[in-house]
Structures are given as structure tokens and as C-alpha cells.
Amino acid sequence: MDAIFEEMSLATDRQLWEGEPELSMREKVLLSLVADVCLQTLGQPYEQHVRMAHEHGVGADDLRELLRFIAYDSGYPAARAALARLEEIEKEYGLPQPTGRGHDLDLAGTGSPIPAQIRDEVHALDDRFGDYMDLQSRMRAGMSLLAVRERAFATITVDVLFQTLEESLRAHVGRALSAGASPEAVRAVVRFSARFGMTKAWRALHVVDGLLAASS
């Protein structure tokens, strides 16, 4: 590996991992894993983040819930690839295996836990797409291993990396604030994502500041 690049990378990691006190180490690891899935960097970076997850109390069941949770945003094929790679890493390093703890899926229900205004907007846009979103939200409604704050931060990171900075980011920032996150913690999530694309984080900060101002 290039020595100068390594020095640059270490300095960047030191600033972000040791800084951003609004985020816990567990949250930073989770957000790094979200970025790995979205960007499909499933080699050395993903391996490092999986091992860090176990070091900071993010168990095998938690990791699987994270992959299930972000599958509808990252795309199911990307989440499936990350799940397969996770199993390889756990075997290679002898990490604890999952216990099978999960949640019940509401596959045959109706309606959705999505806020009514957002659901109405989506169904008005395209009713069948609204049905798809209803199913995705129902299947995740029973998740409990990740905190609501953690799930909101994960989806904000997806928005930054995919640059989906309109309806979905508005909903996810609102969810984070409703879960008790401070405006500065929301900004910290966006700043942390700069590790995976600075110009994307730069653009997202402009949008997030407007959303936070509107909510105050």
C-alpha cells in the first residue's frame, strides 16, 4: 500500500473516529457498515468494520438486523452480498455466531407505520409503489435490536451517500429528532459520512441545515 496514502487515511480516521463526540463508537461503527453496504466496499474496509463492531458490543444478531433494515434503501442485492461476506468474516476470525434472535415479519397485514402524511404523498404519486413501501415498512416494524436513533442515523447516511436529499432525508431527519437526537448529532452523522465522500456530505449539510432550521 502507498505510504503517503496510508498517512492521509490514518489522519482522516483519527479526526473522525476520535472527534464527533455526539456519536457513540457503536453508532460510528454502524454508520461505517452502512457505507460499506451502499458503496459495496466489502473487502478490507468491511472486514475491519465487522471486527470493530464486535469489539464495541455490536453482536452478530445486531449486524444482521442492520443489514435487514437497510436492505430496502441500499437495495436487496447489496445487502445480500454484505450478509454473505459477513458470514465469511465471522468464520475466518472465529467471531461469535448469531443466536437467531430477530423479529416477526408482518407480511400479510395492511397499512403501514410510516407517518400518514408521507404515506399519503407516496400513494398519491404511485399507488403500487406505495404498496411496496407499506410492505417494506411493515416488515421492519418489529425490529428492536437497533435503537430508533440508530436506525434513523443509518438511513440519513444512506441518503447522504445516494444523494437522496429531498423527501426521504426530510423523513429520516424528522425521525432522528423525534427519537431525541439533537440537531448537532444529526449534523455529526452527515460530517462522519464525509469519510465516504466529502462532496456528498458537503451538499447534504446545506440541505440538513435547512431542515433543522425549519424544525426549530
Summary of the structure (lengths in Angstrom):
residues: 216
radius of gyration: 17.4
end to end distance: 46.8
largest distance: 56.0
contacts: 635
relative contact order: 0.12
helix: 74%
strand: 0%
